[in-house]
Amino acid sequence: HRIRPVLEAMGLRGVGMEVNTSGVMQLPGSPYPDGQILAWARESEVPFLTVGSDSHAPVHFGQGILAGLRLAAGAGWQSLTTFEGRRPAGSIPISEATSALLPAQQDSESGYDA
C-alpha cells in the first residue's frame, strides 16, 4: 500500500497522527484513518496518537471519541499522547480514557459499535 512508506517516514522523524472522529456522524460513518492504517502506523513506530472530533460547532464537540478510542485499541495502540503548548506532555492509557467516557458517551453513540 502506498501509505506505508509515509508511515515509516513519520516513525523515523517522530511525527504523530490523529484519529479523526468527525466521520462517525457523516460519511464514511466511521473514524479515519481506518484500523489497518492505524495498525501500520503502530508497526512503523509512529510515536504519538491522538483522538479528536474535529468539531467546528459546540454541538459536535467530542462526538465519536469513544468510537475512535475503540478503533485505536483494535489496531493495537495502548495509549494516547497528551499535549501542552503543542508539545507532547504525557500519555493516557486508551483503556482508562474509554472507561472515563463510557457513562457520558453511551447515549450519544448508541448507534455505533466499533
N, C-alpha and C positions, 0 to 999 in steps of 0.2 A: 504494500500500500504506500502511496506517495507521501503520506503524513509521517511515516516512521522516521525518515531522516530529519525532519523538522523537530520531532520529539527528542531524538538523540542529541541534536544540537542544543535544544533547550536544557537538557540534562547536563551537558558539558559546560554550558555557560551559566548555569544556576538560575535559569528563568522558570518561573512557576506558571500555573494555569488556574483557570476558574471553571467551575461547573456553573453554567448559567441556567437558572430555573425558569426564565420567562417563557420558555417553550412549553411548560406544563399547561398554561392557561390559553395557549394559542397553538398554531402549528409549530412544531411537529407533534405536540401532545406529550412531550417528554423533555427532560433537561438535555442540554447539549454541552460538550460533545457527548457522544454515546459511550456506553460502557466499554466497548472494545478499544476505543481511543484512550480512555482513561486507564485501561489496563496496560496498553502500550506505553503510556506516559510513565506509569509506575515502573515498568520494566526498563525504561530508558533513564531512570533515576531523575526525573523531573522533581526538583526538590520541594516545591510548595504547591499546595492545592487549597483553594478557597471555594466557597459556595456563595453565590449571590443571586438575588431575584431580579436585578436589572430594572428595578421599579422606577417609573417616571411619574407616578402619582401615588399619594398615600394609600389608596385602596389596594394597590398592588404590592406594597411593601411586605416582603417575606413570603410571598406566595410561591409554593413549590419547593421550599427549602428542604422539607422532610424527604421529598422525592429525590432531590439532589444528593442528600446525605446517603440515602439508601443506594443510589446508583454508584456513588464513590466507594462505599463499603463493598458492594458487589464486585467492583473492579479490583478489589484488594487493598485499597487505601485504608490506613488505620487512623490517620489524624488529619486535621486541617491546620493550616498556618494562620495565626493571628498577626495583625499588622498594627503598628502605631507609627504615625508620621510617615507612611508609605514604606516602612521598613519592617521586615519580619521581626516579631517580638516574642513569639511563643507558639505553642500548639495546643490543640484540644482534641482528645480522642473523639472520633466520629460516634462511637457508642454513647459517650457522655452527651454530646450535642443532640443526638437523636432522642435520648431519654428526656432531656430537658424540654424538647419541643413536642413530645407526644401529646400531652394534655392540651396544649394550645393549638395544635395543628389538626387534630382528628376531625373537627367539623369542616374546616376549610379545604381539606384534601380527601374527603371521604370517597370521592370517585376515582382516586388514583392509587394503584397498588404497585409500588416499584419493584 
